[in-house]
């Protein structure tokens, strides 16, 4: 159940309007009358018709942008706030073309956030009950947990069972740190449950660790030198990618194995996996 909604303006000087947690909804200066656009976004499914038989073949699918619509009601106290002053305060958060971040708290999932651009902010100032409708377009349709989930372990050990509670597949950030004196020449990441994997042909030493990010749209592979702070792009050294998909996490249990070594030996090195849970709807 949704318990709290917060809005964050891109303007540093946007005024805040604190609400009394112990107060009644009827006394809130701005009341959230309704919100739509929290369900899973419809997918666009692409098919291609067969030439001589019935039916079609599936060729791909995408999920488009999310449109969140808020209905706000100014509730002035007529001492410090009027309808007009509350409307202007709302404008500082929801002016069209302005970036805005929304945060949602629930009693059954972690706190999640989503970013969007205000499409419209319209009011009916001459009506008996003034309502302001705010439309927000979110290019990334998924709600993301605000805090990462982190696992750690050593290479050469048994696969780690990771419980992913999100409802949409997500990528992960993998860091492999060297043990002094060892010089492995490759990093291997595999998800046995999703049948996705990749290798990175890199050589580590005491001062250099490898960091790989498999989040779709934000993939990278790099070597980080802790001695001088330099970062080397090694994206071209990512090989053996299964199904053209880097290792991802799927909802439920995931058996993740991290390996490192060279042609003659496997090394026991320290690794860390972090990821943000994604939700297709609230």
C-alpha positions as a Markdown table, in Angstrom:
| # | Residue | x | y | z |
|---|---|---|---|---|
| 1 | Unk | 0.0 | 0.0 | 0.0 |
| 2 | Unk | 1.3 | 3.5 | -0.9 |
| 3 | Unk | 1.8 | 5.5 | 2.2 |
| 4 | Unk | 3.8 | 8.7 | 1.2 |
| 5 | Unk | 4.6 | 10.7 | -2.0 |
| 6 | Unk | 7.4 | 13.3 | -2.1 |
| 7 | Unk | 8.3 | 15.7 | -4.9 |
| 8 | Unk | 11.8 | 17.3 | -5.3 |
| 9 | Unk | 12.3 | 20.3 | -7.5 |
| 10 | Unk | 15.3 | 20.9 | -9.7 |
| 11 | Unk | 15.5 | 24.5 | -8.3 |
| 12 | Unk | 17.6 | 24.7 | -5.1 |
| 13 | Unk | 15.6 | 27.7 | -3.8 |
| 14 | Unk | 12.2 | 26.0 | -4.2 |
| 15 | Unk | 10.3 | 26.6 | -1.0 |
| 16 | Unk | 9.4 | 23.6 | 1.2 |
| 17 | Unk | 5.9 | 23.1 | 2.6 |
| 18 | Unk | 6.2 | 20.8 | 5.6 |
| 19 | Unk | 3.1 | 18.8 | 6.5 |
| 20 | Unk | 2.4 | 17.7 | 10.0 |
| 21 | Unk | 2.7 | 13.9 | 10.3 |
| 22 | Unk | 0.3 | 13.9 | 13.2 |
| 23 | Unk | -2.2 | 16.2 | 11.6 |
| 24 | Unk | -5.3 | 15.3 | 9.7 |
| 25 | Unk | -5.6 | 15.1 | 5.9 |
| 26 | Unk | -8.3 | 17.7 | 6.0 |
| 27 | Unk | -5.9 | 20.3 | 7.4 |
| 28 | Unk | -3.0 | 19.7 | 4.8 |
| 29 | Unk | -2.4 | 22.9 | 2.8 |
| 30 | Unk | -1.9 | 20.9 | -0.4 |
| 31 | Unk | -4.0 | 17.7 | -0.7 |
| 32 | Unk | -3.2 | 14.9 | -3.2 |
| 33 | Unk | -6.7 | 14.1 | -4.5 |
| 34 | Unk | -5.5 | 11.4 | -7.0 |
| 35 | Unk | -2.6 | 10.0 | -8.9 |
| 36 | Unk | -2.6 | 7.9 | -12.0 |
| 37 | Unk | 0.2 | 6.3 | -14.1 |
| 38 | Unk | 1.5 | 3.9 | -11.4 |
| 39 | Unk | 0.5 | 0.7 | -13.2 |
| 40 | Unk | 2.9 | -1.1 | -15.5 |
| 41 | Unk | 3.3 | 0.8 | -18.8 |
| 42 | Unk | 1.9 | -0.9 | -21.9 |
| 43 | Unk | 4.5 | -2.6 | -24.2 |
| 44 | Unk | 4.7 | -2.1 | -27.9 |
| 45 | Unk | 4.9 | -5.6 | -29.4 |
| 46 | Unk | 6.3 | -5.8 | -32.9 |
| 47 | Unk | 5.5 | -8.8 | -35.1 |
| 48 | Unk | 6.1 | -9.7 | -38.8 |
| 49 | Unk | 3.5 | -11.6 | -40.8 |
| 50 | Unk | 4.4 | -14.9 | -42.4 |
| 51 | Unk | 4.3 | -15.0 | -46.1 |
| 52 | Unk | 2.3 | -18.1 | -46.7 |
| 53 | Unk | 0.9 | -19.4 | -43.3 |
| 54 | Unk | -1.4 | -17.9 | -40.6 |
| 55 | Unk | 0.0 | -15.9 | -37.7 |
| 56 | Unk | 3.1 | -13.9 | -37.3 |
| 57 | Unk | 6.6 | -14.0 | -35.7 |
| 58 | Unk | 7.5 | -11.9 | -32.7 |
| 59 | Unk | 10.4 | -9.6 | -33.6 |
| 60 | Unk | 10.7 | -7.5 | -30.5 |
| 61 | Unk | 9.0 | -5.4 | -27.8 |
| 62 | Unk | 9.6 | -2.2 | -26.0 |
| 63 | Unk | 8.1 | -0.3 | -23.0 |
| 64 | Unk | 7.5 | 3.4 | -23.6 |
| 65 | Unk | 7.5 | 6.4 | -21.4 |
| 66 | Unk | 5.5 | 6.6 | -18.2 |
| 67 | Unk | 2.9 | 9.4 | -17.7 |
| 68 | Unk | 2.2 | 10.2 | -14.1 |
| 69 | Unk | -0.7 | 12.6 | -13.4 |
| 70 | Unk | -1.2 | 14.2 | -10.0 |
| 71 | Unk | -4.4 | 16.0 | -9.0 |
| 72 | Unk | -3.6 | 18.6 | -6.3 |
| 73 | Unk | -6.1 | 20.6 | -4.2 |
| 74 | Unk | -4.9 | 23.9 | -2.6 |
| 75 | Unk | -6.4 | 24.1 | 0.9 |
| 76 | Unk | -5.6 | 27.6 | 2.2 |
| 77 | Unk | -5.7 | 28.6 | 5.9 |
| 78 | Unk | -6.4 | 32.2 | 4.8 |
| 79 | Unk | -3.8 | 33.4 | 7.4 |
| 80 | Unk | -0.4 | 32.5 | 5.8 |
| 81 | Unk | -1.6 | 30.8 | 2.7 |
| 82 | Unk | -4.2 | 31.7 | 0.0 |
| 83 | Unk | -5.2 | 29.7 | -3.0 |
| 84 | Unk | -3.0 | 31.9 | -5.2 |
| 85 | Unk | 0.1 | 31.6 | -3.0 |
| 86 | Unk | -0.3 | 27.8 | -2.8 |
| 87 | Unk | -0.7 | 27.7 | -6.6 |
| 88 | Unk | 2.5 | 29.6 | -7.1 |
| 89 | Unk | 4.3 | 27.3 | -4.7 |
| 90 | Unk | 3.1 | 24.4 | -6.8 |
| 91 | Unk | 4.5 | 26.1 | -9.9 |
| 92 | Unk | 8.0 | 26.0 | -8.4 |
| 93 | Unk | 7.9 | 22.2 | -8.4 |
| 94 | Unk | 5.8 | 21.6 | -11.5 |
| 95 | Unk | 6.5 | 24.3 | -14.1 |
| 96 | Unk | 6.3 | 22.7 | -17.6 |
| 97 | Unk | 9.6 | 21.6 | -19.0 |
| 98 | Unk | 11.1 | 21.4 | -15.5 |
| 99 | Unk | 12.7 | 18.3 | -14.2 |
| 100 | Unk | 11.2 | 16.7 | -11.1 |
| 101 | Unk | 11.9 | 13.7 | -9.0 |
| 102 | Unk | 9.1 | 11.8 | -7.3 |
| 103 | Unk | 9.7 | 9.4 | -4.3 |
| 104 | Unk | 7.2 | 6.8 | -3.2 |
| 105 | Unk | 7.0 | 5.0 | 0.1 |
| 106 | Unk | 5.0 | 1.8 | 0.6 |
| 107 | Unk | 4.5 | -0.7 | 3.3 |
| 108 | Unk | 5.5 | -3.7 | 1.2 |
| 109 | Unk | 8.5 | -2.6 | -1.0 |
| 110 | Unk | 11.5 | -0.4 | -0.4 |
| 111 | Unk | 11.3 | 3.4 | -1.0 |
| 112 | Unk | 11.5 | 4.0 | -4.8 |
| 113 | Unk | 12.0 | 7.0 | -7.0 |
| 114 | Unk | 11.4 | 8.1 | -10.6 |
| 115 | Unk | 12.5 | 11.1 | -12.6 |
| 116 | Unk | 10.5 | 13.0 | -15.2 |
| 117 | Unk | 9.8 | 16.2 | -17.0 |
| 118 | Unk | 6.7 | 18.2 | -16.3 |
| 119 | Unk | 4.5 | 18.2 | -19.4 |
| 120 | Unk | 1.7 | 20.4 | -18.1 |
| 121 | Unk | 0.4 | 22.1 | -14.9 |
| 122 | Unk | -3.2 | 23.3 | -15.3 |
| 123 | Unk | -5.7 | 24.7 | -12.9 |
| 124 | Unk | -9.4 | 25.7 | -12.9 |
| 125 | Unk | -9.0 | 28.9 | -10.8 |
| 126 | Unk | -12.7 | 30.1 | -11.4 |
| 127 | Unk | -14.2 | 26.8 | -10.1 |
| 128 | Unk | -15.7 | 26.5 | -6.7 |
| 129 | Unk | -13.2 | 23.8 | -5.8 |
| 130 | Unk | -9.8 | 24.6 | -7.3 |
| 131 | Unk | -7.9 | 21.6 | -8.6 |
| 132 | Unk | -4.5 | 21.6 | -10.2 |
| 133 | Unk | -3.6 | 18.8 | -12.6 |
| 134 | Unk | 0.1 | 18.0 | -13.1 |
| 135 | Unk | 1.2 | 15.7 | -16.0 |
| 136 | Unk | 4.8 | 14.3 | -15.7 |
| 137 | Unk | 6.5 | 12.3 | -18.5 |
| 138 | Unk | 9.1 | 9.8 | -17.3 |
| 139 | Unk | 11.5 | 8.7 | -20.0 |
| 140 | Unk | 12.6 | 5.8 | -17.9 |
| 141 | Unk | 9.3 | 4.0 | -17.0 |
| 142 | Unk | 10.7 | 2.0 | -14.1 |
| 143 | Unk | 10.6 | 2.9 | -10.4 |
| 144 | Unk | 14.1 | 2.4 | -8.8 |
| 145 | Unk | 15.0 | 1.7 | -5.2 |
| 146 | Unk | 16.8 | 4.7 | -3.7 |
| 147 | Unk | 19.3 | 2.4 | -1.9 |
| 148 | Unk | 21.5 | -0.2 | -3.6 |
| 149 | Unk | 21.6 | -3.9 | -2.6 |
| 150 | Unk | 25.1 | -5.1 | -2.0 |
| 151 | Unk | 26.6 | -8.6 | -2.0 |
| 152 | Unk | 30.3 | -9.6 | -1.6 |
| 153 | Unk | 32.4 | -12.8 | -1.8 |
| 154 | Unk | 35.5 | -14.4 | -3.3 |
| 155 | Unk | 36.1 | -15.9 | -6.7 |
| 156 | Unk | 36.5 | -19.6 | -6.8 |
| 157 | Unk | 33.7 | -20.2 | -4.3 |
| 158 | Unk | 30.3 | -21.7 | -5.0 |
| 159 | Unk | 27.7 | -19.6 | -6.8 |
| 160 | Unk | 26.0 | -17.0 | -4.7 |
| 161 | Unk | 22.3 | -17.1 | -4.4 |
| 162 | Unk | 20.9 | -13.5 | -4.8 |
| 163 | Unk | 17.3 | -12.8 | -4.1 |
| 164 | Unk | 16.1 | -10.0 | -6.4 |
| 165 | Unk | 12.8 | -8.5 | -5.2 |
| 166 | Unk | 12.2 | -6.2 | -8.2 |
| 167 | Unk | 9.7 | -6.9 | -10.9 |
| 168 | Unk | 11.9 | -5.9 | -13.9 |
| 169 | Unk | 15.2 | -7.4 | -15.0 |
| 170 | Unk | 18.1 | -5.2 | -14.0 |
| 171 | Unk | 21.9 | -5.0 | -14.5 |
| 172 | Unk | 24.5 | -5.0 | -11.8 |
| 173 | Unk | 27.8 | -3.4 | -10.9 |
| 174 | Unk | 30.6 | -5.8 | -10.4 |
| 175 | Unk | 34.0 | -4.9 | -8.8 |
| 176 | Unk | 36.9 | -7.3 | -8.7 |
| 177 | Unk | 39.7 | -6.4 | -6.3 |
| 178 | Unk | 43.1 | -8.0 | -6.5 |
| 179 | Unk | 44.9 | -9.9 | -3.7 |
| 180 | Unk | 48.5 | -8.7 | -3.3 |
| 181 | Unk | 50.9 | -10.7 | -5.4 |
| 182 | Unk | 48.3 | -12.2 | -7.7 |
| 183 | Unk | 48.0 | -11.2 | -11.4 |
| 184 | Unk | 44.8 | -12.6 | -13.0 |
| 185 | Unk | 44.2 | -11.9 | -16.6 |
| 186 | Unk | 40.4 | -12.3 | -16.9 |
| 187 | Unk | 37.1 | -11.7 | -15.1 |
| 188 | Unk | 34.1 | -14.0 | -15.6 |
| 189 | Unk | 30.5 | -13.2 | -14.6 |
| 190 | Unk | 27.6 | -15.7 | -15.1 |
| 191 | Unk | 24.0 | -15.9 | -14.0 |
| 192 | Unk | 23.1 | -19.6 | -14.2 |
| 193 | Unk | 19.4 | -19.0 | -13.8 |
| 194 | Unk | 19.1 | -16.5 | -16.6 |
| 195 | Unk | 21.8 | -18.1 | -18.7 |
| 196 | Unk | 23.6 | -14.9 | -19.3 |
| 197 | Unk | 27.4 | -14.3 | -18.9 |
| 198 | Unk | 30.4 | -12.3 | -20.1 |
| 199 | Unk | 34.2 | -12.2 | -19.7 |
| 200 | Unk | 36.5 | -9.3 | -19.5 |
| 201 | Unk | 40.1 | -9.9 | -20.6 |
| 202 | Unk | 42.1 | -7.6 | -18.2 |
| 203 | Unk | 45.1 | -7.9 | -16.1 |
| 204 | Unk | 44.9 | -6.8 | -12.5 |
| 205 | Unk | 47.6 | -6.0 | -9.9 |
| 206 | Unk | 47.8 | -4.6 | -6.4 |
| 207 | Unk | 46.8 | -1.1 | -7.5 |
| 208 | Unk | 44.3 | -1.8 | -10.2 |
| 209 | Unk | 40.8 | -3.2 | -9.8 |
| 210 | Unk | 38.2 | -4.0 | -12.5 |
| 211 | Unk | 34.7 | -2.5 | -12.5 |
| 212 | Unk | 31.9 | -3.6 | -14.9 |
| 213 | Unk | 28.4 | -2.3 | -15.1 |
| 214 | Unk | 25.8 | -4.4 | -17.0 |
| 215 | Unk | 22.8 | -2.0 | -16.6 |
| 216 | Unk | 21.2 | -1.7 | -20.1 |
| 217 | Unk | 21.9 | 1.7 | -21.6 |
| 218 | Unk | 24.7 | 2.4 | -19.1 |
| 219 | Unk | 27.1 | -0.5 | -19.7 |
| 220 | Unk | 30.8 | 0.1 | -19.2 |
| 221 | Unk | 34.0 | -1.8 | -18.3 |
| 222 | Unk | 36.9 | -0.1 | -16.8 |
| 223 | Unk | 40.2 | -0.5 | -14.9 |
| 224 | Unk | 40.6 | 1.8 | -11.9 |
| 225 | Unk | 44.1 | 2.7 | -10.7 |
| 226 | Unk | 43.9 | 3.5 | -7.0 |
| 227 | Unk | 47.5 | 4.7 | -7.0 |
| 228 | Unk | 47.0 | 7.7 | -9.3 |
| 229 | Unk | 43.2 | 7.8 | -9.8 |
| 230 | Unk | 43.2 | 7.1 | -13.5 |
| 231 | Unk | 40.4 | 5.1 | -15.2 |
| 232 | Unk | 41.0 | 3.1 | -18.3 |
| 233 | Unk | 38.1 | 2.1 | -20.6 |
| 234 | Unk | 38.2 | -1.7 | -21.4 |
| 235 | Unk | 34.8 | -2.0 | -23.0 |
| 236 | Unk | 36.4 | -3.5 | -26.1 |
| 237 | Unk | 37.8 | -6.3 | -24.0 |
| 238 | Unk | 34.4 | -7.7 | -23.0 |
| 239 | Unk | 34.0 | -11.0 | -24.8 |
| 240 | Unk | 31.9 | -14.2 | -24.7 |
| 241 | Unk | 28.6 | -12.4 | -24.2 |
| 242 | Unk | 25.8 | -14.9 | -24.2 |
| 243 | Unk | 22.7 | -14.1 | -26.3 |
| 244 | Unk | 24.2 | -10.6 | -26.8 |
| 245 | Unk | 23.2 | -9.9 | -23.2 |
| 246 | Unk | 25.5 | -9.1 | -20.4 |
| 247 | Unk | 24.7 | -10.9 | -17.1 |
| 248 | Unk | 21.5 | -9.5 | -15.6 |
| 249 | Unk | 19.3 | -10.2 | -12.6 |
| 250 | Unk | 15.8 | -11.5 | -12.9 |
| 251 | Unk | 13.0 | -11.4 | -10.4 |
| 252 | Unk | 13.4 | -14.2 | -7.8 |
| 253 | Unk | 16.5 | -16.2 | -7.1 |
| 254 | Unk | 19.7 | -15.8 | -9.1 |
| 255 | Unk | 22.8 | -18.0 | -9.0 |
| 256 | Unk | 25.7 | -15.6 | -9.7 |
| 257 | Unk | 29.2 | -16.9 | -10.0 |
| 258 | Unk | 32.3 | -14.7 | -10.3 |
| 259 | Unk | 35.6 | -16.1 | -11.6 |
| 260 | Unk | 39.1 | -14.8 | -12.2 |
| 261 | Unk | 42.3 | -16.3 | -13.3 |
| 262 | Unk | 44.5 | -17.0 | -16.3 |
| 263 | Unk | 45.1 | -19.8 | -18.7 |
| 264 | Unk | 46.8 | -22.0 | -16.0 |
| 265 | Unk | 45.1 | -21.1 | -12.7 |
| 266 | Unk | 42.0 | -19.7 | -11.0 |
| 267 | Unk | 42.6 | -17.0 | -8.4 |
| 268 | Unk | 40.7 | -16.3 | -5.2 |
| 269 | Unk | 40.0 | -12.6 | -5.3 |
| 270 | Unk | 37.5 | -10.4 | -3.6 |
| 271 | Unk | 34.4 | -9.2 | -5.5 |
| 272 | Unk | 31.4 | -7.0 | -4.8 |
| 273 | Unk | 28.0 | -6.9 | -6.6 |
| 274 | Unk | 25.6 | -4.0 | -6.2 |
| 275 | Unk | 22.3 | -3.3 | -7.9 |
| 276 | Unk | 19.2 | -1.2 | -7.6 |
| 277 | Unk | 15.8 | -3.0 | -7.6 |
| 278 | Unk | 13.5 | -1.9 | -10.4 |
| 279 | Unk | 9.7 | -2.1 | -10.3 |
| 280 | Unk | 7.4 | -2.0 | -13.3 |
| 281 | Unk | 4.5 | -0.7 | -11.3 |
| 282 | Unk | 3.4 | 0.3 | -7.8 |
